[in-house]
């Protein structure tokens, strides 16, 4: 990328989510221009779905005014559709200039293991990759009130600076952070997908007298510790996890690119302009995602 790149900032938690503001602040801190286009409400667990009627009925993009955090002049839109649909529209030129990078997040709750198949956050990043746009999804452990948002913003700003050196066009980068990003750069690393996420779904079933059935999936912590070399295992150890997600028929990320990216990310994090006072924390309204790992 040359000049000031345009970064599409989107999510699945909705336009008022605290993590979305944090991502926009990070984009600004990295010297890029944020374009925020997000769902008008929580659209978690929608994967790469485009939604019924996509392409047959018009979708209205409504301007949203943000104030504070240095974001007063940022273009922010909300739309009543899914994250992957938003990314598809923006990639097609819905807002003029095609973005140089898609940043999905910062998601309220992690997206690890096979759970990435269901995540709207990851789905929007993969949709960006499918459109040939470098893309990354970033998620963080825990409810928003327990997250070190200043630390997460700094981490994402460093990550974006590294990704300006290039991202393979065959997939998307999936990043998962503990609630407080590790101060030790050595605790940032590439990990493979776990066979499970950090939570497991349990079915609750209640049959009424008229034989109708109420069904609900309840998410609980996994009962065993995932291996250390996996993304879920890394998070449970307080480490930051990087995982490359290849698109169907896409090639794995080159090993040389992975090594360079990790080396530069660790170096940037170690020598970060990491003064906590340099990047303000988000102060606007937020929504809480009810289920982690989406």
C-alpha positions as a LaTeX table, in Angstrom:
\begin{tabular}{lrrr}
\hline
Residue & $x$ (\AA) & $y$ (\AA) & $z$ (\AA) \\
\hline
Unk1 & 0.00 & 0.00 & 0.00 \\
Unk2 & 1.15 & 3.54 & $-0.72$ \\
Unk3 & $-0.12$ & 6.79 & 0.74 \\
Unk4 & $-2.87$ & 6.66 & 3.32 \\
Unk5 & $-4.73$ & 3.39 & 2.80 \\
Unk6 & $-8.50$ & 3.21 & 3.07 \\
Unk7 & $-9.59$ & 0.55 & 5.58 \\
Unk8 & $-13.12$ & $-0.83$ & 5.71 \\
Unk9 & $-13.94$ & $-1.28$ & 9.39 \\
Unk10 & $-16.86$ & $-3.62$ & 9.98 \\
Unk11 & $-18.08$ & $-6.18$ & 12.50 \\
Unk12 & $-20.98$ & $-8.43$ & 13.45 \\
Unk13 & $-21.75$ & $-6.91$ & 16.87 \\
Unk14 & $-23.40$ & $-3.83$ & 15.36 \\
Unk15 & $-22.54$ & $-0.22$ & 14.66 \\
Unk16 & $-22.61$ & 0.84 & 18.32 \\
Unk17 & $-20.28$ & $-1.89$ & 19.54 \\
Unk18 & $-17.37$ & $-0.70$ & 21.64 \\
Unk19 & $-14.91$ & $-2.87$ & 19.72 \\
Unk20 & $-15.87$ & $-1.24$ & 16.42 \\
Unk21 & $-14.92$ & 2.19 & 17.75 \\
Unk22 & $-11.68$ & 0.76 & 19.10 \\
Unk23 & $-10.87$ & $-0.62$ & 15.65 \\
Unk24 & $-11.53$ & 2.76 & 14.00 \\
Unk25 & $-9.25$ & 4.46 & 16.55 \\
Unk26 & $-6.53$ & 1.91 & 15.75 \\
Unk27 & $-6.88$ & 2.56 & 12.01 \\
Unk28 & $-6.38$ & 6.28 & 12.61 \\
Unk29 & $-3.39$ & 5.59 & 14.88 \\
Unk30 & $-1.83$ & 3.51 & 12.10 \\
Unk31 & $-2.03$ & 6.46 & 9.70 \\
Unk32 & $-4.87$ & 4.99 & 7.62 \\
Unk33 & $-8.34$ & 6.27 & 6.76 \\
Unk34 & $-11.26$ & 4.35 & 8.32 \\
Unk35 & $-14.52$ & 3.80 & 6.48 \\
Unk36 & $-16.96$ & 2.29 & 8.98 \\
Unk37 & $-19.85$ & 0.25 & 7.57 \\
Unk38 & $-21.52$ & $-2.06$ & 10.06 \\
Unk39 & $-24.82$ & $-3.83$ & 10.72 \\
Unk40 & $-27.54$ & $-1.76$ & 12.35 \\
Unk41 & $-27.96$ & $-4.50$ & 14.96 \\
Unk42 & $-26.15$ & $-7.57$ & 16.28 \\
Unk43 & $-25.58$ & $-9.99$ & 13.41 \\
Unk44 & $-23.37$ & $-12.51$ & 15.17 \\
Unk45 & $-23.13$ & $-16.14$ & 14.06 \\
Unk46 & $-23.96$ & $-15.33$ & 10.43 \\
Unk47 & $-20.74$ & $-16.61$ & 8.82 \\
Unk48 & $-20.45$ & $-15.60$ & 5.18 \\
Unk49 & $-24.22$ & $-15.37$ & 4.70 \\
Unk50 & $-25.49$ & $-12.63$ & 2.40 \\
Unk51 & $-29.09$ & $-12.89$ & 3.61 \\
Unk52 & $-32.35$ & $-13.67$ & 1.92 \\
Unk53 & $-33.23$ & $-11.15$ & $-0.76$ \\
Unk54 & $-29.66$ & $-9.91$ & $-1.21$ \\
Unk55 & $-29.41$ & $-8.52$ & $-4.70$ \\
Unk56 & $-33.18$ & $-8.32$ & $-5.21$ \\
Unk57 & $-34.18$ & $-5.49$ & $-2.87$ \\
Unk58 & $-32.34$ & $-2.21$ & $-2.17$ \\
Unk59 & $-30.51$ & $-1.81$ & 1.14 \\
Unk60 & $-30.32$ & 1.63 & 2.70 \\
Unk61 & $-27.06$ & 2.87 & 4.21 \\
Unk62 & $-27.79$ & 5.38 & 6.97 \\
Unk63 & $-25.21$ & 7.82 & 8.26 \\
Unk64 & $-24.32$ & 7.53 & 11.93 \\
Unk65 & $-22.67$ & 10.38 & 13.82 \\
Unk66 & $-19.84$ & 9.41 & 16.15 \\
Unk67 & $-18.27$ & 11.89 & 18.55 \\
Unk68 & $-15.16$ & 11.66 & 20.66 \\
Unk69 & $-12.02$ & 9.54 & 20.30 \\
Unk70 & $-10.96$ & 11.72 & 17.35 \\
Unk71 & $-13.63$ & 10.07 & 15.21 \\
Unk72 & $-15.98$ & 13.02 & 14.66 \\
Unk73 & $-15.14$ & 13.30 & 10.95 \\
Unk74 & $-15.10$ & 9.56 & 10.18 \\
Unk75 & $-17.65$ & 8.27 & 7.65 \\
Unk76 & $-19.86$ & 5.83 & 9.56 \\
Unk77 & $-22.81$ & 3.95 & 8.06 \\
Unk78 & $-25.23$ & 1.35 & 9.37 \\
Unk79 & $-27.12$ & $-1.12$ & 7.20 \\
Unk80 & $-29.82$ & $-3.72$ & 8.00 \\
Unk81 & $-27.91$ & $-6.71$ & 6.67 \\
Unk82 & $-25.11$ & $-9.18$ & 7.37 \\
Unk83 & $-21.36$ & $-8.43$ & 7.65 \\
Unk84 & $-20.45$ & $-10.44$ & 4.54 \\
Unk85 & $-23.13$ & $-8.59$ & 2.55 \\
Unk86 & $-21.73$ & $-5.24$ & 3.69 \\
Unk87 & $-18.23$ & $-6.25$ & 2.68 \\
Unk88 & $-19.47$ & $-7.42$ & $-0.72$ \\
Unk89 & $-21.19$ & $-4.08$ & $-1.35$ \\
Unk90 & $-18.21$ & $-1.99$ & $-0.26$ \\
Unk91 & $-15.82$ & $-4.12$ & $-2.34$ \\
Unk92 & $-18.09$ & $-3.50$ & $-5.35$ \\
Unk93 & $-17.70$ & 0.27 & $-4.95$ \\
Unk94 & $-20.83$ & 1.13 & $-2.97$ \\
Unk95 & $-19.02$ & 3.99 & $-1.23$ \\
Unk96 & $-16.69$ & 5.00 & $-4.02$ \\
Unk97 & $-13.07$ & 4.05 & $-3.61$ \\
Unk98 & $-12.39$ & 0.35 & $-3.13$ \\
Unk99 & $-10.80$ & $-0.26$ & 0.29 \\
Unk100 & $-7.16$ & $-1.28$ & 0.54 \\
Unk101 & $-7.85$ & $-3.54$ & 3.51 \\
Unk102 & $-10.80$ & $-5.03$ & 5.38 \\
Unk103 & $-10.59$ & $-4.97$ & 9.19 \\
Unk104 & $-13.36$ & $-6.95$ & 10.88 \\
Unk105 & $-13.71$ & $-6.38$ & 14.63 \\
Unk106 & $-12.70$ & $-5.87$ & 17.26 \\
Unk107 & $-15.19$ & $-8.63$ & 18.06 \\
Unk108 & $-16.67$ & $-9.00$ & 21.53 \\
Unk109 & $-15.71$ & $-12.63$ & 22.14 \\
Unk110 & $-13.08$ & $-14.80$ & 20.50 \\
Unk111 & $-13.33$ & $-16.68$ & 17.21 \\
Unk112 & $-11.19$ & $-19.80$ & 17.36 \\
Unk113 & $-11.21$ & $-23.41$ & 16.26 \\
Unk114 & $-13.95$ & $-24.71$ & 14.02 \\
Unk115 & $-16.16$ & $-21.92$ & 15.36 \\
Unk116 & $-14.67$ & $-19.61$ & 12.73 \\
Unk117 & $-17.08$ & $-21.21$ & 10.25 \\
Unk118 & $-20.00$ & $-19.53$ & 12.01 \\
Unk119 & $-18.45$ & $-16.17$ & 12.87 \\
Unk120 & $-19.84$ & $-13.11$ & 11.10 \\
Unk121 & $-16.60$ & $-11.30$ & 11.96 \\
Unk122 & $-14.45$ & $-13.93$ & 10.27 \\
Unk123 & $-17.01$ & $-14.25$ & 7.49 \\
Unk124 & $-16.66$ & $-10.59$ & 6.55 \\
Unk125 & $-12.86$ & $-10.88$ & 6.46 \\
Unk126 & $-13.02$ & $-13.99$ & 4.26 \\
Unk127 & $-15.46$ & $-12.18$ & 1.98 \\
Unk128 & $-12.93$ & $-9.38$ & 1.64 \\
Unk129 & $-10.26$ & $-11.93$ & 0.75 \\
Unk130 & $-12.60$ & $-13.48$ & $-1.80$ \\
Unk131 & $-12.93$ & $-10.05$ & $-3.42$ \\
Unk132 & $-9.14$ & $-9.80$ & $-3.62$ \\
Unk133 & $-8.80$ & $-7.32$ & $-0.75$ \\
Unk134 & $-6.29$ & $-7.99$ & 2.05 \\
Unk135 & $-8.29$ & $-8.79$ & 5.15 \\
Unk136 & $-7.97$ & $-9.45$ & 8.87 \\
Unk137 & $-10.43$ & $-10.36$ & 11.61 \\
Unk138 & $-9.60$ & $-9.40$ & 15.20 \\
Unk139 & $-11.41$ & $-10.72$ & 18.28 \\
Unk140 & $-10.85$ & $-10.39$ & 22.01 \\
Unk141 & $-11.69$ & $-12.50$ & 25.04 \\
Unk142 & $-14.34$ & $-11.49$ & 27.50 \\
Unk143 & $-17.19$ & $-9.07$ & 28.01 \\
Unk144 & $-16.39$ & $-5.51$ & 26.86 \\
Unk145 & $-16.18$ & $-4.09$ & 30.38 \\
Unk146 & $-13.24$ & $-6.38$ & 31.17 \\
Unk147 & $-11.21$ & $-5.66$ & 28.03 \\
Unk148 & $-8.10$ & $-3.49$ & 27.95 \\
Unk149 & $-9.30$ & $-1.51$ & 24.96 \\
Unk150 & $-6.30$ & 0.81 & 24.93 \\
Unk151 & $-3.98$ & $-2.19$ & 24.70 \\
Unk152 & $-6.10$ & $-3.78$ & 21.98 \\
Unk153 & $-6.10$ & $-0.55$ & 19.97 \\
Unk154 & $-2.32$ & $-0.35$ & 20.19 \\
Unk155 & $-1.97$ & $-3.96$ & 19.11 \\
Unk156 & $-4.24$ & $-3.50$ & 16.10 \\
Unk157 & $-2.46$ & $-0.27$ & 15.12 \\
Unk158 & 0.87 & $-2.14$ & 15.11 \\
Unk159 & $-0.71$ & $-5.02$ & 13.19 \\
Unk160 & $-2.07$ & $-2.69$ & 10.51 \\
Unk161 & 1.33 & $-1.06$ & 10.09 \\
Unk162 & 2.83 & $-4.52$ & 9.53 \\
Unk163 & 0.10 & $-5.55$ & 7.09 \\
Unk164 & 0.81 & $-2.53$ & 4.92 \\
Unk165 & 3.75 & $-4.61$ & 3.73 \\
Unk166 & 1.29 & $-6.95$ & 2.02 \\
Unk167 & $-1.20$ & $-9.73$ & 2.71 \\
Unk168 & $-1.62$ & $-12.84$ & 0.53 \\
Unk169 & $-4.77$ & $-12.70$ & $-1.62$ \\
Unk170 & $-5.81$ & $-16.29$ & $-0.90$ \\
Unk171 & $-7.58$ & $-15.90$ & 2.47 \\
Unk172 & $-7.69$ & $-13.82$ & 5.63 \\
Unk173 & $-5.71$ & $-13.37$ & 8.81 \\
Unk174 & $-7.56$ & $-14.32$ & 11.99 \\
Unk175 & $-6.26$ & $-12.69$ & 15.19 \\
Unk176 & $-7.45$ & $-13.51$ & 18.71 \\
Unk177 & $-6.35$ & $-11.51$ & 21.74 \\
Unk178 & $-6.65$ & $-12.10$ & 25.47 \\
Unk179 & $-8.57$ & $-9.40$ & 27.34 \\
Unk180 & $-5.22$ & $-7.74$ & 28.06 \\
Unk181 & $-2.73$ & $-8.22$ & 25.19 \\
Unk182 & 0.50 & $-9.82$ & 26.44 \\
Unk183 & 3.33 & $-7.40$ & 27.19 \\
Unk184 & 5.91 & $-10.03$ & 26.14 \\
Unk185 & 6.20 & $-10.08$ & 22.30 \\
Unk186 & 7.27 & $-13.72$ & 22.58 \\
Unk187 & 3.70 & $-14.55$ & 23.56 \\
Unk188 & 2.47 & $-13.59$ & 20.10 \\
Unk189 & 2.59 & $-16.45$ & 17.60 \\
Unk190 & 1.14 & $-18.40$ & 14.72 \\
Unk191 & $-1.27$ & $-21.10$ & 15.80 \\
Unk192 & $-3.37$ & $-23.74$ & 14.05 \\
Unk193 & $-7.13$ & $-24.02$ & 14.44 \\
Unk194 & $-8.22$ & $-26.05$ & 17.43 \\
Unk195 & $-10.74$ & $-28.84$ & 16.97 \\
Unk196 & $-13.03$ & $-26.81$ & 19.26 \\
Unk197 & $-13.43$ & $-23.19$ & 20.22 \\
Unk198 & $-13.11$ & $-21.93$ & 23.78 \\
Unk199 & $-16.78$ & $-22.76$ & 24.34 \\
Unk200 & $-19.00$ & $-25.73$ & 23.61 \\
Unk201 & $-22.69$ & $-25.60$ & 22.70 \\
Unk202 & $-25.25$ & $-27.57$ & 24.72 \\
Unk203 & $-28.80$ & $-28.13$ & 23.51 \\
Unk204 & $-31.68$ & $-27.18$ & 25.79 \\
Unk205 & $-35.03$ & $-28.65$ & 24.77 \\
Unk206 & $-38.45$ & $-28.00$ & 26.30 \\
Unk207 & $-41.59$ & $-29.64$ & 24.90 \\
Unk208 & $-44.94$ & $-27.96$ & 25.51 \\
Unk209 & $-48.29$ & $-29.66$ & 26.05 \\
Unk210 & $-49.31$ & $-28.93$ & 22.46 \\
Unk211 & $-46.15$ & $-30.79$ & 21.29 \\
Unk212 & $-44.41$ & $-27.63$ & 20.09 \\
Unk213 & $-40.76$ & $-27.54$ & 21.14 \\
Unk214 & $-38.62$ & $-24.68$ & 22.41 \\
Unk215 & $-34.95$ & $-25.13$ & 21.47 \\
Unk216 & $-31.92$ & $-23.20$ & 22.64 \\
Unk217 & $-28.16$ & $-23.60$ & 22.41 \\
Unk218 & $-26.32$ & $-22.65$ & 25.59 \\
Unk219 & $-22.59$ & $-21.95$ & 25.37 \\
Unk220 & $-20.30$ & $-23.19$ & 28.15 \\
Unk221 & $-16.50$ & $-23.30$ & 28.62 \\
Unk222 & $-14.84$ & $-26.36$ & 27.11 \\
Unk223 & $-14.15$ & $-29.10$ & 29.62 \\
Unk224 & $-10.56$ & $-29.77$ & 28.58 \\
Unk225 & $-7.57$ & $-27.58$ & 27.81 \\
Unk226 & $-6.83$ & $-27.37$ & 24.06 \\
Unk227 & $-3.22$ & $-28.06$ & 22.99 \\
Unk228 & $-0.74$ & $-25.19$ & 23.31 \\
Unk229 & $-0.12$ & $-25.07$ & 19.55 \\
Unk230 & $-3.74$ & $-24.20$ & 18.80 \\
Unk231 & $-5.49$ & $-20.85$ & 18.75 \\
Unk232 & $-7.87$ & $-21.80$ & 21.58 \\
Unk233 & $-5.00$ & $-23.15$ & 23.66 \\
Unk234 & $-2.97$ & $-19.99$ & 23.17 \\
Unk235 & $-5.78$ & $-17.80$ & 24.45 \\
Unk236 & $-6.30$ & $-19.89$ & 27.56 \\
Unk237 & $-2.60$ & $-19.29$ & 28.28 \\
Unk238 & $-2.93$ & $-15.54$ & 27.84 \\
Unk239 & $-1.19$ & $-15.50$ & 24.45 \\
Unk240 & $-2.11$ & $-13.67$ & 21.24 \\
Unk241 & $-2.91$ & $-16.00$ & 18.36 \\
Unk242 & $-2.46$ & $-15.52$ & 14.60 \\
Unk243 & $-4.07$ & $-18.02$ & 12.22 \\
Unk244 & $-4.18$ & $-17.95$ & 8.46 \\
Unk245 & $-7.52$ & $-19.00$ & 6.97 \\
Unk246 & $-7.29$ & $-20.08$ & 3.34 \\
Unk247 & $-10.22$ & $-19.67$ & 0.99 \\
Unk248 & $-11.49$ & $-22.71$ & $-0.95$ \\
Unk249 & $-8.94$ & $-23.45$ & $-3.66$ \\
Unk250 & $-6.68$ & $-20.81$ & $-2.12$ \\
Unk251 & $-3.05$ & $-21.46$ & $-1.35$ \\
Unk252 & $-1.66$ & $-21.47$ & 2.18 \\
Unk253 & 0.07 & $-18.27$ & 3.20 \\
Unk254 & 3.75 & $-18.48$ & 2.20 \\
Unk255 & 5.98 & $-19.52$ & 5.10 \\
Unk256 & 8.30 & $-16.60$ & 4.37 \\
Unk257 & 5.42 & $-14.14$ & 4.70 \\
Unk258 & 4.35 & $-15.70$ & 7.98 \\
Unk259 & 7.88 & $-15.44$ & 9.41 \\
Unk260 & 8.29 & $-11.83$ & 8.30 \\
Unk261 & 4.87 & $-10.83$ & 9.59 \\
Unk262 & 5.49 & $-12.36$ & 13.02 \\
Unk263 & 8.98 & $-10.87$ & 13.27 \\
Unk264 & 7.75 & $-7.39$ & 12.37 \\
Unk265 & 4.72 & $-7.66$ & 14.63 \\
Unk266 & 6.82 & $-8.72$ & 17.60 \\
Unk267 & 9.36 & $-5.99$ & 16.92 \\
Unk268 & 6.64 & $-3.39$ & 16.52 \\
Unk269 & 4.93 & $-4.50$ & 19.72 \\
Unk270 & 8.21 & $-4.52$ & 21.66 \\
Unk271 & 9.11 & $-1.04$ & 20.48 \\
Unk272 & 5.56 & 0.17 & 20.22 \\
Unk273 & 4.78 & 3.76 & 20.67 \\
Unk274 & 3.03 & 1.85 & 23.38 \\
Unk275 & 2.58 & 4.68 & 25.80 \\
Unk276 & $-0.96$ & 3.98 & 26.99 \\
Unk277 & $-1.66$ & 7.70 & 26.85 \\
Unk278 & $-0.99$ & 8.03 & 23.13 \\
Unk279 & $-4.15$ & 6.29 & 21.94 \\
Unk280 & $-7.40$ & 7.23 & 23.68 \\
Unk281 & $-9.84$ & 4.54 & 24.75 \\
Unk282 & $-13.33$ & 4.43 & 23.24 \\
Unk283 & $-15.94$ & 6.33 & 25.17 \\
Unk284 & $-19.06$ & 5.87 & 23.06 \\
Unk285 & $-22.01$ & 3.53 & 23.58 \\
Unk286 & $-21.52$ & $-0.17$ & 23.07 \\
Unk287 & $-23.42$ & $-3.41$ & 22.76 \\
Unk288 & $-22.49$ & $-6.59$ & 24.54 \\
Unk289 & $-22.37$ & $-9.78$ & 22.50 \\
Unk290 & $-24.27$ & $-12.43$ & 24.39 \\
Unk291 & $-22.25$ & $-15.41$ & 23.17 \\
Unk292 & $-18.42$ & $-15.54$ & 23.07 \\
Unk293 & $-16.65$ & $-17.05$ & 20.09 \\
Unk294 & $-18.86$ & $-15.69$ & 17.31 \\
\hline
\end{tabular}
